[in-house]
Amino acid sequence: MLREREQTVNEEIIKRMVKAFYEKIIKDPLVGPFFTDRFGADTESAVWKEHLELLSNYWAMLMLGDNKYTGRPMRPHFDMPGISRKAFEQWLFLFHETIDEIYILKIGEYFKNQSNDVARRFMLNLGL
């Protein structure tokens, strides 16, 4: 069943978006292993639920100014053997695809701009 695209941003919708995105990620042959090797392939597991909550808080911080996120997003990426520019490009592709499925264009563009900035900073800091 097709859902009408969201016209607002709130924590509940961000959580749904993050879950839908990572369900795509774990199935992707390029970027999936970075996550399934660490968290497994079941987004309903306790470790995935904790990670999805962390990522939802991260996006709520970026999009809503929420202050629940207290992590350091760059740190785990330094310990990912094989991470590449191509992997980040695929991550962005899947993220943008998910955004287009969930949000109206105006909101989606803001999410995409934020994700482009995140990926650019990560690649720069990782020397990719």
VOBA-1610 file (N, C-alpha, C; in pm, whole numbers, padded with zeros to 5 digits, always signed):
BEGIN
Met+00083-00118+00000Met+00000+00000+00000Met+00089+00125+00000Leu+00064+00216-00092Leu+00138+00341-00098Leu+00089+00436+00010Arg+00181+00495+00079Arg+00148+00596+00180Arg+00159+00733+00117Glu+00079+00823+00165Glu+00096+00962+00124Glu+00226+01012+00185Arg+00299+01090+00112Arg+00428+01138+00164Arg+00407+01239+00277Glu+00499+01233+00371Glu+00492+01317+00491Glu+00519+01462+00456Gln+00445+01551+00521Gln+00458+01695+00498Gln+00518+01767+00617Thr+00563+01691+00714Thr+00623+01749+00832Thr+00736+01657+00880Val+00817+01708+00968Val+00926+01630+01027Val+00903+01625+01177Asn+00899+01504+01229Asn+00892+01486+01374Asn+00969+01358+01410Glu+00985+01334+01537Glu+01065+01220+01582Glu+01009+01087+01533Glu+00879+01073+01536Glu+00816+00947+01494Glu+00847+00916+01347Ile+00834+01017+01261Ile+00859+00996+01119Ile+01007+00973+01094Ile+01092+01044+01165Ile+01237+01022+01152Ile+01270+00877+01189Lys+01213+00826+01296Lys+01238+00686+01335Lys+01194+00590+01226Arg+01079+00615+01167Arg+01031+00529+01059Arg+01123+00537+00938Met+01169+00657+00905Met+01260+00676+00793Met+01392+00604+00817Val+01450+00619+00935Val+01577+00556+00967Val+01564+00404+00957Lys+01458+00348+01010Lys+01438+00203+01004Lys+01425+00156+00859Ala+01344+00227+00781Ala+01326+00189+00639Ala+01459+00198+00565Phe+01536+00300+00593Phe+01666+00318+00529Phe+01760+00203+00563Tyr+01773+00168+00689Tyr+01867+00063+00727Tyr+01818-00076+00688Glu+01689-00093+00668Glu+01641-00219+00612Glu+01687-00233+00467Lys+01700-00122+00396Lys+01758-00125+00261Lys+01909-00148+00269Ile+01972-00079+00360Ile+02117-00086+00374Ile+02162-00230+00394Ile+02099-00302+00486Ile+02147-00437+00517Ile+02133-00533+00400Lys+02048-00500+00303Lys+02030-00585+00185Lys+02125-00547+00072Asp+02192-00435+00084Asp+02278-00386-00023Asp+02414-00457-00018Pro+02459-00510-00132Pro+02584-00586-00132Pro+02709-00500-00106Leu+02704-00372-00134Leu+02822-00288-00112Leu+02829-00236+00032Val+02723-00175+00079Val+02728-00114+00213Val+02673-00202+00324Gly+02592-00300+00288Gly+02533-00388+00388Gly+02633-00453+00482Pro+02742-00510+00428Pro+02838-00578+00518Pro+02900-00489+00625Phe+02913-00359+00600Phe+02966-00270+00703Phe+02877-00272+00827Phe+02750-00295+00807Phe+02653-00294+00917Phe+02620-00435+00967Thr+02599-00529+00875Thr+02563-00664+00918Thr+02679-00734+00989Asp+02802-00702+00951Asp+02917-00762+01021Asp+02921-00717+01167Arg+02873-00599+01193Arg+02878-00545+01329Arg+02748-00569+01408Phe+02633-00556+01339Phe+02505-00560+01409Phe+02417-00680+01373Gly+02454-00756+01271Gly+02369-00865+01225Gly+02270-00814+01121Ala+02185-00904+01074Ala+02094-00870+00964Ala+01948-00853+01009Asp+01923-00854+01138Asp+01787-00843+01189Asp+01768-00709+01259Thr+01699-00615+01193Thr+01682-00483+01252Thr+01589-00484+01373Glu+01532-00600+01404Glu+01449-00612+01524Glu+01531-00658+01646Ser+01658-00690+01625Ser+01742-00734+01737Ser+01769-00618+01832Ala+01808-00651+01953Ala+01835-00548+02054Ala+01947-00454+02011Val+02053-00509+01952Val+02166-00426+01911Val+02126-00330+01799Trp+02043-00378+01706Trp+01996-00290+01599Trp+01900-00185+01654Lys+01812-00224+01743Lys+01718-00126+01800Lys+01793-00013+01868Glu+01899-00047+01940Glu+01980+00055+02006Glu+02048+00145+01902His+02101+00083+01797His+02168+00161+01693His+02068+00250+01617Leu+01951+00198+01586Leu+01850+00277+01516Leu+01803+00394+01601Glu+01794+00373+01731Glu+01757+00482+01822Glu+01865+00592+01819Leu+01991+00550+01824Leu+02103+00645+01818Leu+02097+00726+01688Leu+02076+00655+01575Leu+02071+00723+01446Leu+01948+00811+01432Ser+01837+00769+01487Ser+01717+00853+01487Ser+01741+00981+01567Asn+01809+00967+01678Asn+01843+01085+01759Asn+01938+01178+01683Tyr+02031+01119+01607Tyr+02124+01199+01528Tyr+02048+01282+01424Trp+01958+01217+01350Trp+01882+01290+01248Trp+01785+01389+01310Ala+01731+01359+01427Ala+01644+01455+01497Ala+01725+01577+01540Met+01851+01555+01577Met+01938+01667+01612Met+01960+01756+01489Leu+01991+01694+01375Leu+02016+01771+01254Leu+01892+01842+01201Met+01779+01774+01205Met+01659+01825+01141Met+01570+01908+01233Leu+01573+01876+01362Leu+01481+01942+01456Leu+01552+02023+01565Gly+01686+02011+01571Gly+01758+02076+01679Gly+01743+02004+01811Asp+01697+01879+01805Asp+01678+01796+01925Asp+01814+01772+01991Asn+01817+01757+02122Asn+01945+01740+02192Asn+01964+01602+02254Lys+01893+01501+02207Lys+01907+01366+02264Lys+02034+01296+02216Tyr+02086+01333+02100Tyr+02205+01265+02048Tyr+02328+01316+02122Thr+02406+01221+02174Thr+02526+01258+02247Thr+02650+01186+02197Gly+02638+01117+02084Gly+02749+01039+02033Gly+02852+01120+01958Arg+02946+01048+01901Arg+03049+01107+01815Arg+03041+01032+01682Pro+02971+01085+01585Pro+02939+01009+01464Pro+03058+00966+01380Met+03167+01038+01384Met+03283+01002+01301Met+03358+00880+01354Arg+03369+00870+01483Arg+03457+00772+01546Arg+03442+00629+01492Pro+03323+00572+01484Pro+03313+00432+01438Pro+03360+00411+01294His+03356+00516+01214His+03392+00501+01073His+03542+00485+01052Phe+03622+00525+01149Phe+03767+00507+01137Phe+03806+00360+01150Asp+03719+00279+01210Asp+03747+00137+01231Asp+03676+00046+01131Met+03642+00099+01015Met+03572+00020+00913Met+03668-00012+00798Pro+03727-00131+00802Pro+03816-00167+00691Pro+03738-00171+00560Gly+03798-00116+00456Gly+03738-00121+00324Gly+03639-00010+00293Ile+03617+00081+00387Ile+03524+00190+00360Ile+03580+00275+00245Ser+03491+00319+00158Ser+03537+00387+00037Ser+03440+00497-00004Arg+03486+00578-00094Arg+03400+00683-00152Arg+03279+00619-00219Lys+03301+00508-00288Lys+03192+00438-00356Lys+03086+00392-00254Ala+03130+00345-00138Ala+03036+00304-00034Ala+02954+00423+00015Phe+03020+00538+00034Phe+02946+00656+00076Phe+02848+00702-00032Glu+02888+00691-00157Glu+02797+00728-00266Glu+02675+00637-00268Gln+02695+00509-00242Gln+02581+00416-00237Gln+02494+00444-00115Trp+02557+00475-00003Trp+02483+00512+00118Trp+02393+00632+00087Leu+02450+00733+00020Leu+02372+00851-00017Leu+02259+00818-00113Phe+02286+00733-00211Phe+02183+00694-00306Phe+02064+00630-00233Leu+02093+00536-00146Leu+01987+00467-00072Leu+01915+00561+00025Phe+01990+00651+00085Phe+01928+00749+00175Phe+01833+00839+00097His+01878+00892-00014His+01794+00980-00095His+01671+00906-00147Glu+01688+00782-00186Glu+01576+00701-00231Glu+01470+00686-00120Thr+01517+00660-00001Thr+01427+00645+00114Thr+01357+00777+00145Ile+01431+00885+00142Ile+01372+01018+00167Ile+01262+01047+00065Asp+01289+01014-00062Asp+01188+01038-00167Asp+01062+00956-00145Glu+01076+00842-00082Glu+00959+00756-00055Glu+00876+00806+00063Ile+00939+00878+00154Ile+00872+00915+00278Ile+00825+01061+00281Tyr+00907+01152+00232Tyr+00877+01295+00248Tyr+00840+01363+00116Ile+00763+01470+00131Ile+00735+01556+00016Ile+00867+01620-00029Leu+00869+01671-00150Leu+00990+01725-00212Leu+01060+01830-00126Lys+00986+01926-00075Lys+01046+02036+00001Lys+01123+01985+00123Ile+01064+01896+00197Ile+01132+01839+00314Ile+01244+01746+00269Gly+01216+01667+00167Gly+01316+01574+00116Gly+01444+01644+00074Glu+01431+01757+00011Glu+01550+01832-00033Glu+01634+01876+00086Tyr+01569+01916+00194Tyr+01644+01956+00313Tyr+01719+01836+00372Phe+01652+01721+00381Phe+01718+01599+00429Phe+01836+01564+00338Lys+01815+01572+00208Lys+01922+01539+00113Lys+02041+01633+00128Asn+02014+01761+00145Asn+02124+01856+00165Asn+02202+01822+00292Gln+02130+01789+00398Gln+02197+01752+00524Gln+02280+01625+00504Ser+02223+01525+00435Ser+02296+01399+00416Ser+02418+01420+00326Asn+02407+01507+00227Asn+02523+01538+00143Asn+02634+01601+00226Asp+02597+01692+00316Asp+02697+01755+00404Asp+02761+01653+00497Val+02680+01564+00553Val+02733+01460+00642Val+02832+01373+00566Ala+02792+01324+00450Ala+02881+01236+00371Ala+03008+01310+00331Arg+02996+01435+00290Arg+03114+01513+00250Arg+03212+01526+00366Arg+03160+01560+00485Arg+03248+01574+00603Arg+03314+01442+00640Phe+03235+01334+00635Phe+03291+01203+00669Phe+03400+01165+00571Met+03374+01180+00441Met+03474+01143+00340Met+03599+01228+00356Leu+03583+01357+00382Leu+03697+01445+00402Leu+03779+01401+00522Asn+03712+01374+00634Asn+03783+01332+00755Asn+03846+01194+00743Leu+03789+01110+00658Leu+03844+00975+00636Leu+03946+00973+00523Gly+03967+01086+00459Gly+04063+01093+00349Gly+04018+01019+00224Leu+03889+01018+00199Leu+03836+00948+00081Leu+03806+01043-00032
//
